[in-house]
């Protein structure tokens, strides 16, 4: 399953009401490190299909949720389970490190 683009408006349903854990990637088009981890997140999304949804929220187009959650730098990834934030990671990392972090939190 590919990553899913979400918005401020869809965040409550797509993330907070999801029965599957959701990793939200806060990113922007101009962010080099965000673009660097994009392909890795796509692959992880396929590899963990059914166990995890990876959602991408563009902070330039949808700044409200990022502001409410205190996102200060990007990329910021937040893992939500049962409507609650359970983990957060700021900054880019290799695919193996990202997947290891995600799996340790699931």
Secondary structure, 3 states (H helix, E strand, C coil): CCCEEECCCCHHHHHHCCCCEEEEEEECCCCHHHHHHHHHHHHHHHHCCCCEEEEEEECCCCHHHHHHCCCCCCCEEEEEECCEEEEEEECCCCHHHHHHHHHHHC
